[in-house]
Amino acid sequence: MTATLATPLRVLFVIPGEAEGNSMIFARRQAGGLKREGVAVECFYLRSRTSPALLLREYFRLRGRIDRKSTRL
């Protein structure tokens, strides 16, 4: 059953790793399932999970994505 909303639901998945490959397959499946239900889904892939310098850069890259899309948290 799909609910109808005045404003379409948008979901941003934050997934560690590359956009291609077999890692984090469960998150990719969840995103695909939501897309099939009509939810606007975007995936943000973290380039690093361990490097403090890269994580800081990823933080700003994620903030830019959220600001551009006027995402509600």
N, C-alpha and C positions, 0 to 999 in steps of 0.2 A: 504494500500500500504506500503510495507516494503522497505526501502532503503538499498542498499548494500554498506558497508563501507570497506575500506582497513584494518582499525583497528576496531575490533568490539567495539561498544559503551558499556561502563560499567557504571553502576549507583549504588551508595551507598546511601541507604535510612537510615537516622538517625531517629529512632522512639523511643519516650519515652515509657517505660513500659516493660513488659515481652514479650517473644517471643510467648507464648501461651495466649489465652484469647480473649476477644472481644474488647479490647481497641484499638483505632487508626485504626479501620477497613478500613477507607478510604485510609490510607497510604498503608495498606496491599493489598488492591484491586488495587491500582495504580502499586505497585511492580509486582503483578501477571499479570496485563495487559501488562506491559513492557516485562516480561518474555515470554509471549505468542507471542510477536512480535519479539523475538529473541535477545533481549537485555540481556547482562549479568548483573543480579541484585543481590546485596547482601543487607541484612538488618543488621544494627547495632542497638541494643536495649540498650537505656540508662537505667541504673539501678536506677538513681535518677534524678529528675529535680529541687530539692529544697535544698539539702544539699551541702553547699560549699565544704566540704571535699570530698564527693563522686563525685561531679562534676569535681573536679580537677583530681581525679583518672580516671574518665571516659574520660576526655580530653586526658590523656596520652594513655589510651587504644584505643581511636579513632585514635590518631596520629600513633600508632603502626599498626593499621589496614590499614591506608592510606599508610604508608611507605612500608609495606610488599607487597602491591598490586601495587605499583608505580602508584597510581591514579593521574590523571591530574585533577586539580581543576579549 
